Amino acid sequence: MAEVKKQLFDYTEDSIKSLDWREHIRLRPGMYIGKLGDGSSPDDGIYVLVKEVVDNCIDEYTMGNGKTVEITIQDKTVTIRDYGRGIPLGKVVDVVSKINTGAKYDSKVFQKSVGLNGVGTKAVNALSNYFKVASVREGKIKEAEFERGLLIKEHKERGTDQNNGTMVTFIPDDSVFKNFHFIPEYLEKQIWNYCFLNAGLRIIFNGKSYVSKNGLRDLLEREVNEDERRYPIIHLKGEDIEIALTHNNDYGEDYYSFVNGQHTTQGGTHQAAFREAYVKVIRDFFKKDYDASDIRQSIVAAVAVRVVEPVFESQTKTKLGSINVDEGGPTMRQFMQDFLSRELDNFLHKNQPIAEALKKRIEQSERERKELAGIKKLANERAKKANLHNRKLRDCRVHFNDEPPVKGKEAFFALQKESTIFITEGDSASGSITKARSVETQAVFSLRGKPLNCYGLTKKVVYENEELNLLQHALNIEEGLDGLRFNRIVIATDADVDGMHIRLLVMTFFLQFFPDLVKKDHIYILETPLFRVRNKQETIYCYSEQEKQKAVKKLGGKPEITRFKGLGEISPDEFGNFIGDEIRLQPVILDHGDHIQHLLEYYMGKNTMERQEFIINNLKVELDATDVA
């Protein structure tokens, strides 16, 4: 027996295993594409797969090759076609199936490109049920087909009258991305960002054309309605840098930051450098030592830089690390400071009305901050005491704002993306979720009852209302989203009238005081099953009447049907199914052009005739078959 144990724990040459490229990607997909997910979140893996292929098309455009990219997504099949130079025909198979193969190691060919390490399309290939690549160069075409990274057919070169370029078709592997679906709004946002960063590029997505003439100015015009802007958009451009900014009436700071065309959703050195340099330039221009928070309060800014060989903190490139702008050149901090000191200062001197409007917004923020100072201090002291034994919050171990460890960064980043807080109503629901949750990445915040309707109120109410103040502290968003502790904020209420009302009140709180949480896709609604249909062999959970009918038909006979009327009725064991790998989340998405204050006034303001007519015209009564009987 001792000999058997010794053999089990021996560390010999046989213990060392070498995985080939596709095995490694499939075994550790999080290292290459972040979290997996089902498509309900914008950073889920299926969108990263699309991005990795499109990035290559954008790099071709940046180098002056091809002005159009076509993207078609039908059901679960993605096809992406560019009109660049095309992959050299002799390397078509290698480029999509051999790690460390690509042109982007030669900085003369691809300067300041997005895809630097030659991993992107290999990851897409390895994580797809089916993957096909075709390259057209000078009247010849070469194609290759793969399944889960394995070459199944390499076609011979043949003649063609197609234009030069590359076409990739793939179907994500449904054994990796379980129950996945594409949400068009997320894809549209991705596509618009490509266009804003590459003025003149045309992207055709499922037949609809997207193009931007004015770059980041167009981005802010799309994101901030004209009547919300405190002054016209300031648009500054230089070599390898572009900035657009304005102020609105929302709380917090709103940034869209990019490096080499990559949307760095978690910011990084370029965003930090902008925030610091902007404050210094404003202080110098007005010759007044304004508080930094007053200068940046309500700012909406887009910042894009291009650098040689950027260092990202993860393969998914959502945060820029410390770098110099050019080899041997200035640091990002110096570069940003020099640019804004020259360009923004010049702009404000030449545009006095805009400078005056900016000054008024800063001084308004200053007055509001001073009015809040006293009550804020008392509220924070109360919250600090409550946090020591806060029964409302059952925290988790890994948070979105945690510093990554020295080793195992990629795995840690994947966990950070999974960090979730469930906002529940009452003790019974929160009790079930608390028992079933993953202590590693899932926290629970329990509401006492119906929260306050925050529409039309000032931020003073957040500090006066203990429950809202504790929620603000649990999320760590008092000073903006930089310290946000959870990537996903999930409203988990019953699917009855009271639950819907609580859901609306919580969403009103976020839209009124922290709209960036919604704009940055952090807010979700938890979908829980309405029915359980089972016989002795199988149990099926159903989220609609249609799913119930389908389950009954599948099981046959007379299966047992249970109607869940509240979250508290679902046992912790069952709840584990609904908040684990099979979690169904409905993202809260603002449609383009939505004016937040108009939305809140319509749904949460005084009961107008317009709203009464909407309710009457859209009221639906669904009767359960068992109720009818």
Backbone torsions as a table, in degrees:
resi	resn	phi	psi	omega
1	MET	NA	-42.3	178.8
2	ALA	-61.7	-37.2	-179.8
3	GLU	-66.4	-38.2	178.4
4	VAL	-63.4	-43.8	178.6
5	LYS	-61.2	-42.1	-179.4
6	LYS	-60.8	-42.1	179.9
7	GLN	-65.6	-36.2	-179.0
8	LEU	-64.7	-37.5	-173.8
9	PHE	-102.9	6.0	176.4
10	ASP	-64.5	138.3	176.8
11	TYR	-109.6	93.1	-173.9
12	THR	-122.0	-178.0	177.4
13	GLU	-56.6	-32.3	-178.9
14	ASP	-68.3	-19.7	-179.5
15	SER	-73.8	-22.6	-176.3
16	ILE	-87.2	120.6	-179.7
17	LYS	-114.8	137.4	176.5
18	SER	-107.0	119.4	178.0
19	LEU	-93.5	142.5	173.8
20	ASP	-75.6	173.1	-170.8
21	TRP	-56.9	-44.9	-175.7
22	ARG	-71.3	-36.8	177.8
23	GLU	-63.1	-40.4	-178.3
24	HIS	-66.0	-43.6	179.4
25	ILE	-64.3	-42.4	-177.1
26	ARG	-72.6	-29.8	179.1
27	LEU	-77.6	-34.9	-177.6
28	ARG	-127.7	59.9	-176.3
29	PRO	-61.0	-30.5	-178.9
30	GLY	-59.4	-28.3	179.2
31	MET	-67.3	-24.5	-172.9
32	TYR	-106.7	-33.8	-175.5
33	ILE	-128.2	14.0	-178.4
34	GLY	74.8	-141.8	-178.0
35	LYS	-80.2	160.3	-177.3
36	LEU	-82.9	-77.7	176.5
37	GLY	75.0	175.1	-177.3
38	ASP	-112.7	6.8	-179.9
39	GLY	101.7	-3.7	-179.3
40	SER	-77.0	-16.4	179.4
41	SER	-114.5	142.9	-175.5
42	PRO	-67.0	-18.0	178.2
43	ASP	-100.0	14.9	175.7
44	ASP	-66.9	155.0	-171.5
45	GLY	-57.4	-33.6	-176.5
46	ILE	-64.1	-31.5	177.7
47	TYR	-76.1	-31.1	176.3
48	VAL	-66.5	-37.8	177.0
49	LEU	-59.4	-46.8	178.4
50	VAL	-60.7	-45.6	-177.5
51	LYS	-61.1	-41.6	-177.5
52	GLU	-60.6	-37.8	179.6
53	VAL	-75.0	-44.4	-178.9
54	VAL	-64.0	-36.0	178.7
55	ASP	-52.9	-40.3	178.8
56	ASN	-64.1	-37.5	177.5
57	CYS	-65.5	-40.8	-179.3
58	ILE	-66.1	-39.5	178.3
59	ASP	-60.9	-38.0	176.5
60	GLU	-62.8	-44.5	179.8
61	TYR	-62.5	-42.7	-179.5
62	THR	-60.0	-33.8	179.5
63	MET	-85.5	7.7	174.1
64	GLY	90.9	22.1	-176.4
65	ASN	-124.4	111.0	175.8
66	GLY	83.8	124.5	-177.5
67	LYS	-107.0	0.9	-176.9
68	THR	-132.1	138.2	173.1
69	VAL	-126.3	131.9	179.4
70	GLU	-110.4	128.8	178.2
71	ILE	-123.3	126.1	177.1
72	THR	-126.9	127.2	175.7
73	ILE	-127.1	109.6	177.6
74	GLN	-114.2	114.7	-175.7
75	ASP	57.4	-104.0	-177.2
76	LYS	-118.8	8.7	-179.3
77	THR	-101.1	126.3	-177.4
78	VAL	-110.8	130.8	174.6
79	THR	-127.6	128.7	-178.0
80	ILE	-129.3	125.7	-175.7
81	ARG	-128.5	126.7	172.2
82	ASP	-113.6	172.7	-179.5
83	TYR	-125.3	42.5	176.1
84	GLY	-84.0	-148.7	-175.9
85	ARG	-79.8	-18.1	-175.1
86	GLY	81.8	148.6	176.8
87	ILE	-68.4	137.4	174.0
88	PRO	-51.0	128.7	-168.0
89	LEU	-58.7	-32.1	-179.4
90	GLY	-74.5	-9.2	-176.1
91	LYS	-117.7	11.9	-176.0
92	VAL	-57.7	-46.6	-179.3
93	VAL	-69.1	-45.2	-176.8
94	ASP	-60.7	-42.5	-174.4
95	VAL	-62.0	-30.4	-178.0
96	VAL	-105.6	5.1	-176.3
97	SER	-143.4	6.3	177.0
98	LYS	-128.8	118.1	179.0
99	ILE	-61.1	145.2	179.3
100	ASN	68.2	25.3	173.1
101	THR	-115.1	125.4	178.6
102	GLY	167.7	166.6	-177.8
103	ALA	-85.4	-11.7	-169.4
104	LYS	-81.1	2.1	171.9
105	TYR	-79.9	-18.3	178.6
106	ASP	-97.0	99.5	-173.1
107	SER	-65.8	-14.9	177.4
108	LYS	-73.6	-29.6	179.5
109	VAL	-82.4	-45.8	-178.8
110	PHE	-124.8	86.9	177.4
111	GLN	-85.3	138.2	174.3
112	LYS	52.6	47.8	-178.8
113	SER	-93.6	170.4	-179.2
114	VAL	-84.0	-52.9	-175.7
115	GLY	-86.8	102.0	-170.6
116	LEU	-98.5	-27.0	-166.6
117	ASN	-106.7	5.4	176.2
118	GLY	68.4	19.3	-177.2
119	VAL	-99.1	-31.1	-169.1
120	GLY	-46.6	-63.4	-175.6
121	THR	-68.8	-25.1	175.9
122	LYS	-65.8	-40.8	178.7
123	ALA	-64.2	-42.2	177.7
124	VAL	-60.4	-44.9	-179.8
125	ASN	-60.0	-50.1	-176.1
126	ALA	-65.5	-28.7	-174.4
127	LEU	-102.9	21.2	179.1
128	SER	-118.7	138.9	172.6
129	ASN	-58.7	-40.8	-178.9
130	TYR	-140.6	137.3	-179.1
131	PHE	-142.8	128.7	178.8
132	LYS	-131.9	133.6	177.1
133	VAL	-122.3	137.7	177.2
134	ALA	-135.0	134.6	178.5
135	SER	-124.0	134.0	179.0
136	VAL	-116.3	123.3	177.2
137	ARG	-140.3	121.5	172.3
138	GLU	48.9	51.9	174.4
139	GLY	81.3	6.7	177.3
140	LYS	-125.8	148.8	179.3
141	ILE	-128.1	141.1	176.4
142	LYS	-130.3	132.0	-177.4
143	GLU	-127.6	151.8	174.8
144	ALA	-146.5	144.2	-179.0
145	GLU	-123.1	143.9	-176.5
146	PHE	-136.0	156.8	168.8
147	GLU	-129.2	118.2	-178.3
148	ARG	50.2	39.6	176.6
149	GLY	89.2	-10.2	-179.5
150	LEU	-92.3	128.4	178.9
151	LEU	-67.2	123.0	179.2
152	ILE	-109.6	-22.7	178.3
153	LYS	-160.0	125.4	174.3
154	GLU	-112.1	113.5	-176.7
155	HIS	-79.9	151.4	176.0
156	LYS	-75.7	152.9	174.9
157	GLU	-60.8	143.6	176.2
158	ARG	-146.8	165.6	179.6
159	GLY	-77.1	153.3	179.5
160	THR	-156.5	155.3	175.3
161	ASP	-102.8	11.2	178.9
162	GLN	-71.2	156.8	175.6
163	ASN	-73.7	153.1	177.5
164	ASN	-54.0	152.6	176.2
165	GLY	145.1	-175.9	-178.2
166	THR	-125.3	140.0	174.8
167	MET	-126.9	130.3	177.8
168	VAL	-122.7	131.0	174.1
169	THR	-122.1	132.9	178.1
170	PHE	-150.0	154.2	174.4
171	ILE	-122.7	112.7	-179.6
172	PRO	-54.4	145.4	-176.7
173	ASP	-73.3	114.4	-177.2
174	ASP	-73.8	-6.1	173.0
175	SER	-84.2	-16.2	175.9
176	VAL	-97.8	-47.8	179.9
177	PHE	-103.0	87.0	-171.7
178	LYS	-73.6	135.0	177.7
179	ASN	54.2	35.9	-173.8
180	PHE	-77.5	154.1	174.5
181	HIS	-152.2	147.8	178.6
182	PHE	-89.6	133.9	174.8
183	ILE	-100.7	115.6	-173.6
184	PRO	-55.7	-36.4	-178.1
185	GLU	-60.6	-37.7	179.0
186	TYR	-67.2	-41.5	179.3
187	LEU	-65.8	-40.0	178.2
188	GLU	-60.9	-42.2	-179.9
189	LYS	-63.2	-43.2	176.0
190	GLN	-58.1	-46.4	-176.5
191	ILE	-65.5	-44.1	178.6
192	TRP	-60.3	-40.5	179.2
193	ASN	-60.6	-41.3	176.0
194	TYR	-58.5	-43.0	-177.6
195	CYS	-68.8	-42.5	180.0
196	PHE	-62.0	-33.2	-176.8
197	LEU	-86.4	-10.0	-177.9
198	ASN	-136.7	71.4	-177.1
199	ALA	-53.0	129.9	-179.3
200	GLY	100.5	-21.5	176.9
201	LEU	-69.9	136.0	176.3
202	ARG	-111.0	125.4	174.8
203	ILE	-115.1	127.8	178.5
204	ILE	-108.0	114.5	-177.7
205	PHE	-113.9	114.4	-177.7
206	ASN	47.5	43.0	174.8
207	GLY	90.3	-13.5	-179.7
208	LYS	-97.1	135.8	-174.8
209	SER	-95.1	136.4	178.3
210	TYR	-125.1	127.9	178.6
211	VAL	-154.3	147.1	177.9
212	SER	-125.0	137.0	178.3
213	LYS	-97.4	-30.2	-170.9
214	ASN	-115.4	19.5	173.6
215	GLY	58.1	-130.4	-173.4
216	LEU	-66.3	-22.7	173.9
217	ARG	-61.0	-42.1	178.6
218	ASP	-63.8	-36.4	179.2
219	LEU	-59.7	-49.6	-178.6
220	LEU	-68.5	-34.6	177.5
221	GLU	-63.8	-32.7	178.8
222	ARG	-75.9	-38.7	-173.5
223	GLU	-84.5	-27.5	-177.2
224	VAL	-120.9	113.3	179.3
225	ASN	-59.6	148.8	-174.8
226	GLU	-57.6	-39.7	-177.9
227	ASP	-75.9	-6.0	175.6
228	GLU	-93.6	-16.1	-176.8
229	ARG	-78.3	135.4	178.6
230	ARG	-80.4	-18.6	177.0
231	TYR	-161.7	161.0	-179.5
232	PRO	-57.7	151.8	-177.1
233	ILE	-63.4	131.6	173.5
234	ILE	-88.9	123.8	-175.9
235	HIS	-124.3	117.7	-176.3
236	LEU	-124.0	133.9	179.9
237	LYS	-132.2	141.9	175.4
238	GLY	-146.8	-175.7	178.3
239	GLU	-68.8	118.4	178.4
240	ASP	68.7	18.5	176.8
241	ILE	-151.8	141.3	175.4
242	GLU	-144.9	135.4	-177.9
243	ILE	-137.2	137.1	171.3
244	ALA	-132.4	140.0	-179.0
245	LEU	-154.0	155.2	172.1
246	THR	-158.7	179.4	174.0
247	HIS	-123.4	149.6	173.7
248	ASN	-126.9	-159.4	-177.9
249	ASN	-105.3	6.0	179.9
250	ASP	-76.3	164.8	173.4
251	TYR	-85.7	153.8	173.8
252	GLY	89.1	-171.4	179.6
253	GLU	-123.4	139.5	-175.2
254	ASP	-126.4	115.6	-176.9
255	TYR	-122.6	142.0	170.5
256	TYR	-120.7	106.7	-175.1
257	SER	-118.7	144.4	-173.2
258	PHE	-140.1	146.1	173.0
259	VAL	-130.8	120.5	179.9
260	ASN	51.0	37.6	178.5
261	GLY	85.8	-5.6	179.7
262	GLN	-90.0	126.6	178.4
263	HIS	-75.3	104.7	-179.1
264	THR	-86.2	84.9	-173.4
265	THR	-64.0	-23.1	177.7
266	GLN	-101.8	15.6	174.5
267	GLY	73.2	-133.8	-178.0
268	GLY	131.4	-161.8	-172.1
269	THR	-63.6	-35.2	-179.0
270	HIS	-68.6	-39.0	179.3
271	GLN	-70.5	-42.0	177.7
272	ALA	-63.0	-39.8	179.5
273	ALA	-64.7	-39.0	178.5
274	PHE	-64.5	-46.9	-177.8
275	ARG	-59.2	-41.3	-179.0
276	GLU	-71.2	-47.4	-177.7
277	ALA	-65.8	-37.6	-179.4
278	TYR	-60.7	-44.7	179.4
279	VAL	-60.9	-44.5	-178.1
280	LYS	-63.2	-44.6	-178.9
281	VAL	-63.8	-43.0	-179.9
282	ILE	-64.0	-44.7	177.8
283	ARG	-59.8	-44.4	-178.9
284	ASP	-66.1	-39.6	-177.2
285	PHE	-66.3	-46.9	-177.8
286	PHE	-86.8	-4.8	-179.9
287	LYS	52.8	45.4	179.7
288	LYS	-146.0	137.5	-175.6
289	ASP	-85.8	64.0	178.3
290	TYR	-60.5	151.0	174.0
291	ASP	-67.4	138.3	-177.4
292	ALA	-56.8	-38.7	-177.9
293	SER	-66.7	-31.7	178.4
294	ASP	-72.1	-36.6	179.9
295	ILE	-66.7	-38.6	-174.7
296	ARG	-95.2	-10.4	-179.8
297	GLN	-57.5	128.7	177.2
298	SER	71.5	13.5	177.8
299	ILE	-73.6	143.4	170.3
300	VAL	-125.1	117.5	-174.2
301	ALA	-138.2	145.1	173.5
302	ALA	-119.4	129.7	-175.8
303	VAL	-129.8	123.9	178.4
304	ALA	-130.5	130.9	176.9
305	VAL	-129.6	157.1	172.9
306	ARG	-123.5	129.6	-178.4
307	VAL	-136.1	158.5	176.7
308	VAL	-83.4	127.9	176.6
309	GLU	49.0	65.6	178.4
310	PRO	-65.3	151.1	177.8
311	VAL	-108.1	109.0	177.8
312	PHE	-94.8	155.9	-176.8
313	GLU	-82.8	-6.4	175.7
314	SER	-156.6	164.8	-179.3
315	GLN	-60.4	-30.1	-178.4
316	THR	-78.5	-3.4	168.9
317	LYS	58.8	42.1	179.5
318	THR	-95.1	-7.6	179.4
319	LYS	-144.7	128.0	-178.8
320	LEU	-85.1	133.1	177.6
321	GLY	-86.9	-169.1	-178.6
322	SER	-76.2	126.8	-179.2
323	ILE	-150.1	166.0	165.8
324	ASN	-94.3	151.9	-178.0
325	VAL	-64.5	-40.2	178.3
326	ASP	-139.0	157.1	179.9
327	GLU	-57.2	119.5	-179.3
328	GLY	78.4	0.4	-177.2
329	GLY	-90.6	-166.2	-177.4
330	PRO	-71.4	160.2	173.0
331	THR	-70.9	163.8	178.4
332	MET	-59.0	-38.1	-179.5
333	ARG	-61.6	-45.4	179.4
334	GLN	-66.5	-43.2	-179.2
335	PHE	-59.0	-48.0	-178.8
336	MET	-66.2	-42.2	-179.9
337	GLN	-61.4	-46.1	-179.6
338	ASP	-63.1	-43.0	-177.5
339	PHE	-65.0	-50.5	-177.6
340	LEU	-68.4	-38.0	179.6
341	SER	-59.6	-33.1	-179.4
342	ARG	-86.8	-56.0	-169.8
343	GLU	-78.3	-46.2	-178.8
344	LEU	-68.9	-40.9	178.6
345	ASP	-61.0	-45.2	177.3
346	ASN	-60.1	-44.1	-178.2
347	PHE	-60.7	-45.4	-177.4
348	LEU	-67.6	-34.9	176.7
349	HIS	-66.3	-35.9	-177.8
350	LYS	-82.8	-18.0	-175.6
351	ASN	-126.1	73.4	-175.2
352	GLN	-60.4	-39.8	178.3
353	PRO	-59.3	-39.4	178.0
354	ILE	-67.2	-41.7	178.0
355	ALA	-59.9	-40.7	-179.4
356	GLU	-66.9	-41.3	178.5
357	ALA	-64.4	-38.3	177.9
358	LEU	-64.0	-42.6	179.3
359	LYS	-61.8	-42.9	179.0
360	LYS	-61.3	-39.7	179.9
361	ARG	-66.1	-40.4	179.1
362	ILE	-63.6	-44.0	-177.7
363	GLU	-70.1	-30.4	173.7
364	GLN	-64.6	-45.2	177.9
365	SER	-60.9	-37.8	179.4
366	GLU	-63.2	-45.3	179.2
367	ARG	-62.8	-44.9	-178.9
368	GLU	-63.2	-39.9	179.9
369	ARG	-63.8	-42.9	-178.7
370	LYS	-68.0	-36.0	177.0
371	GLU	-64.0	-34.1	-178.1
372	LEU	-82.4	-18.7	-167.6
373	ALA	-52.0	-49.2	-176.3
374	GLY	-63.9	-52.9	-177.4
375	ILE	-67.4	-32.5	179.5
376	LYS	-62.5	-42.1	-178.7
377	LYS	-63.7	-46.0	179.8
378	LEU	-63.7	-43.5	-178.6
379	ALA	-63.5	-41.2	-179.5
380	ASN	-67.8	-33.7	176.0
381	GLU	-66.5	-41.6	177.0
382	ARG	-62.3	-45.0	-178.5
383	ALA	-63.8	-36.9	179.8
384	LYS	-62.7	-44.0	178.0
385	LYS	-65.6	-42.4	-178.9
386	ALA	-65.2	-34.6	-177.3
387	ASN	-65.3	-24.2	179.9
388	LEU	-64.9	-33.4	177.4
389	HIS	-141.3	54.4	-175.8
390	ASN	-80.2	105.7	-179.1
391	ARG	-75.2	-14.3	-179.3
392	LYS	-74.5	-29.7	-174.8
393	LEU	-111.8	121.4	167.9
394	ARG	-104.9	103.0	-170.7
395	ASP	-79.3	168.6	175.7
396	CYS	-116.8	-179.5	-173.5
397	ARG	-89.6	-38.5	-176.0
398	VAL	-105.9	130.9	-178.4
399	HIS	-122.1	158.5	-176.0
400	PHE	-64.0	-28.8	-176.3
401	ASN	-100.9	9.2	179.6
402	ASP	-68.3	146.3	174.4
403	GLU	-73.0	133.5	-178.9
404	PRO	-70.5	150.2	176.8
405	PRO	-71.0	165.5	179.0
406	VAL	-65.0	-41.0	178.9
407	LYS	-109.5	151.0	177.2
408	GLY	73.1	34.9	-177.2
409	LYS	-61.8	-45.0	-174.6
410	GLU	-61.3	-43.9	178.6
411	ALA	-64.2	-37.3	-179.7
412	PHE	-67.6	-41.1	178.3
413	PHE	-60.7	-38.5	178.9
414	ALA	-63.3	-40.2	177.4
415	LEU	-65.8	-40.5	179.3
416	GLN	-58.0	-41.8	-179.8
417	LYS	-62.8	-27.9	-179.5
418	GLU	-83.5	-8.2	-176.4
419	SER	-59.7	124.8	-170.6
420	THR	-138.3	140.4	170.1
421	ILE	-121.3	128.8	176.5
422	PHE	-95.4	124.8	174.7
423	ILE	-98.3	112.9	-172.4
424	THR	-116.2	165.9	177.3
425	GLU	-109.8	123.7	174.1
426	GLY	78.8	165.0	-174.2
427	ASP	-75.9	-33.3	-175.0
428	SER	-67.4	-44.9	179.7
429	ALA	-66.3	-45.5	-178.3
430	SER	-66.7	-31.3	177.8
431	GLY	-64.1	-43.8	179.9
432	SER	-64.4	-45.4	-178.9
433	ILE	-66.2	-40.9	-178.4
434	THR	-61.0	-40.7	-179.5
435	LYS	-71.1	-29.4	-174.1
436	ALA	-95.6	-15.9	-171.0
437	ARG	-69.2	166.7	169.4
438	SER	-87.9	116.1	-178.5
439	VAL	-63.5	-23.2	-178.6
440	GLU	-66.1	-47.1	-169.8
441	THR	-128.4	-0.6	-174.8
442	GLN	-121.7	123.7	177.9
443	ALA	-112.0	162.3	-178.9
444	VAL	-132.1	131.0	174.5
445	PHE	-119.4	123.2	-173.9
446	SER	-101.5	125.2	175.6
447	LEU	-84.4	147.8	-178.4
448	ARG	-75.0	-35.6	-178.6
449	GLY	-174.1	-138.6	177.7
450	LYS	-79.8	122.3	178.5
451	PRO	-71.7	170.7	-178.8
452	LEU	-67.3	141.5	171.4
453	ASN	-76.6	110.9	-172.3
454	CYS	-89.0	-0.4	-175.5
455	TYR	-59.5	130.7	175.2
456	GLY	79.8	-2.5	-179.2
457	LEU	-90.9	158.6	177.2
458	THR	-89.7	170.2	-176.3
459	LYS	-64.7	-13.8	177.8
460	LYS	-55.2	-34.6	-176.5
461	VAL	-66.8	-28.4	180.0
462	VAL	-63.0	-35.3	-179.3
463	TYR	-84.9	-26.4	179.8
464	GLU	-79.1	-28.4	-178.3
465	ASN	-94.3	113.5	-172.9
466	GLU	-59.3	-42.0	-176.6
467	GLU	-64.8	-45.5	179.3
468	LEU	-66.2	-36.1	178.9
469	ASN	-66.1	-41.2	178.0
470	LEU	-66.0	-36.7	177.4
471	LEU	-65.9	-43.1	177.2
472	GLN	-58.3	-41.5	179.6
473	HIS	-71.2	-36.9	178.8
474	ALA	-61.3	-37.8	180.0
475	LEU	-83.1	-20.2	-179.0
476	ASN	61.6	50.7	-176.7
477	ILE	-118.2	11.8	-177.8
478	GLU	-57.1	-40.2	-177.6
479	GLU	-100.9	18.6	-178.9
480	GLY	112.6	-176.7	-172.7
481	LEU	-86.0	-4.8	-177.6
482	ASP	-57.6	-34.5	-177.7
483	GLY	-100.8	13.1	-177.6
484	LEU	-49.6	126.9	-172.7
485	ARG	-89.2	-15.8	-176.6
486	PHE	-134.1	132.8	179.2
487	ASN	-72.8	-35.9	-179.0
488	ARG	-118.9	125.2	176.1
489	ILE	-109.3	110.5	-170.0
490	VAL	-110.5	119.0	176.8
491	ILE	-84.7	115.9	-174.9
492	ALA	-117.7	93.1	-178.8
493	THR	-124.5	164.4	177.0
494	ASP	-62.9	153.9	179.8
495	ALA	-90.4	37.1	175.5
496	ASP	-111.6	-174.9	-175.4
497	VAL	-61.7	-45.1	-179.9
498	ASP	-64.0	-41.6	179.5
499	GLY	-63.0	-40.6	178.0
500	MET	-64.4	-38.8	-180.0
501	HIS	-64.5	-45.0	178.5
502	ILE	-61.3	-41.1	178.2
503	ARG	-57.4	-45.6	179.2
504	LEU	-63.9	-39.7	-179.0
505	LEU	-66.8	-39.9	178.0
506	VAL	-66.5	-42.5	179.0
507	MET	-65.0	-35.0	177.0
508	THR	-63.7	-41.2	177.0
509	PHE	-57.2	-47.6	-178.6
510	PHE	-67.8	-44.0	-178.1
511	LEU	-67.3	-33.7	-178.5
512	GLN	-73.8	-42.7	-172.0
513	PHE	-112.8	-25.2	-177.7
514	PHE	-135.8	58.1	-175.6
515	PRO	-60.9	-24.6	-179.5
516	ASP	-62.4	-26.9	177.3
517	LEU	-61.3	-37.0	178.9
518	VAL	-78.7	-44.3	-178.6
519	LYS	-62.1	-33.0	-178.4
520	LYS	-93.4	13.6	171.1
521	ASP	64.1	44.1	177.5
522	HIS	-101.8	-10.9	-173.6
523	ILE	-103.0	133.5	-178.8
524	TYR	-137.3	159.7	171.6
525	ILE	-109.8	130.1	177.8
526	LEU	-79.0	126.2	174.0
527	GLU	-93.1	125.7	176.6
528	THR	-120.4	153.7	-174.9
529	PRO	-66.9	145.8	175.0
530	LEU	-90.9	-26.4	-176.0
531	PHE	-135.8	151.0	167.0
532	ARG	-120.5	122.8	180.0
533	VAL	-115.9	124.9	-176.7
534	ARG	-151.2	154.6	166.1
535	ASN	-126.7	-165.7	-176.0
536	LYS	-69.6	-22.5	-175.2
537	GLN	-96.6	-31.3	-169.7
538	GLU	-147.4	147.0	175.3
539	THR	-121.4	129.6	179.1
540	ILE	-124.1	128.6	176.4
541	TYR	-97.1	133.7	-173.0
542	CYS	-122.6	138.1	-175.1
543	TYR	-104.4	2.4	178.5
544	SER	-158.2	168.9	177.7
545	GLU	-63.0	-37.1	-180.0
546	GLN	-63.5	-44.0	179.0
547	GLU	-64.7	-34.9	178.9
548	LYS	-64.4	-46.5	-179.9
549	GLN	-60.7	-39.3	179.7
550	LYS	-65.1	-40.6	-179.6
551	ALA	-66.6	-41.8	179.0
552	VAL	-61.0	-42.8	179.2
553	LYS	-64.3	-40.1	-178.1
554	LYS	-65.9	-44.9	-176.3
555	LEU	-76.6	-27.2	179.1
556	GLY	68.9	175.9	179.2
557	GLY	62.2	-141.3	178.9
558	LYS	-124.4	81.0	-178.6
559	PRO	-69.6	158.6	176.7
560	GLU	-77.2	129.3	-179.8
561	ILE	-117.4	123.4	177.3
562	THR	-114.1	130.6	177.8
563	ARG	-99.5	118.4	176.9
564	PHE	-85.1	122.0	-179.9
565	LYS	-101.8	-14.4	179.4
566	GLY	-155.8	158.6	-179.1
567	LEU	-63.3	-32.1	-178.4
568	GLY	-64.7	-19.2	-180.0
569	GLU	-80.3	-15.3	-177.2
570	ILE	-88.2	125.9	-177.0
571	SER	-68.0	153.5	178.9
572	PRO	-55.2	-37.7	179.1
573	ASP	-61.9	-42.3	178.8
574	GLU	-68.8	-39.8	-178.1
575	PHE	-59.1	-32.2	178.6
576	GLY	-55.4	-31.0	178.6
577	ASN	-70.7	-31.2	-170.1
578	PHE	-92.6	-12.4	178.3
579	ILE	-121.2	14.2	177.3
580	GLY	-103.2	-134.7	-177.8
581	ASP	-62.3	-27.6	-176.4
582	GLU	-95.3	15.9	-176.4
583	ILE	-57.9	137.3	176.1
584	ARG	-114.0	118.3	-179.0
585	LEU	-119.9	137.8	175.7
586	GLN	-105.6	111.1	-178.1
587	PRO	-69.0	145.2	174.0
588	VAL	-90.9	111.6	-173.7
589	ILE	-119.2	128.9	173.3
590	LEU	-83.3	126.5	176.5
591	ASP	-69.3	150.9	177.4
592	HIS	-58.3	131.1	178.4
593	GLY	92.9	-8.0	177.7
594	ASP	-63.1	129.7	176.0
595	HIS	-99.8	114.4	-170.9
596	ILE	-57.6	-47.4	-177.7
597	GLN	-65.2	-35.3	176.4
598	HIS	-66.1	-41.3	178.1
599	LEU	-59.9	-48.4	-177.9
600	LEU	-64.6	-40.2	179.8
601	GLU	-62.2	-40.1	-177.4
602	TYR	-68.0	-46.6	-173.9
603	TYR	-90.5	-29.9	-171.7
604	MET	-119.2	-1.9	179.2
605	GLY	-83.5	-159.5	-178.9
606	LYS	-63.8	151.0	-174.1
607	ASN	-74.9	90.2	-176.1
608	THR	-84.9	164.3	176.7
609	MET	-62.0	-36.4	-179.9
610	GLU	-59.1	-42.6	-179.1
611	ARG	-72.5	-37.2	177.7
612	GLN	-60.4	-41.7	179.5
613	GLU	-64.9	-39.6	178.6
614	PHE	-61.0	-44.5	-178.6
615	ILE	-64.1	-45.2	-178.8
616	ILE	-62.2	-42.8	-177.0
617	ASN	-72.7	-23.2	-175.2
618	ASN	-112.9	4.7	-178.5
619	LEU	-69.2	129.0	177.9
620	LYS	-127.3	138.0	176.4
621	VAL	-116.3	117.2	179.2
622	GLU	-103.0	123.4	179.3
623	LEU	-102.1	128.5	175.4
624	ASP	-71.5	140.4	-179.9
625	ALA	-56.5	-35.8	-179.3
626	THR	-69.6	-33.4	178.3
627	ASP	-66.2	-39.4	-178.9
628	VAL	-63.7	-42.5	-179.8
629	ALA	-63.4	NA	NA
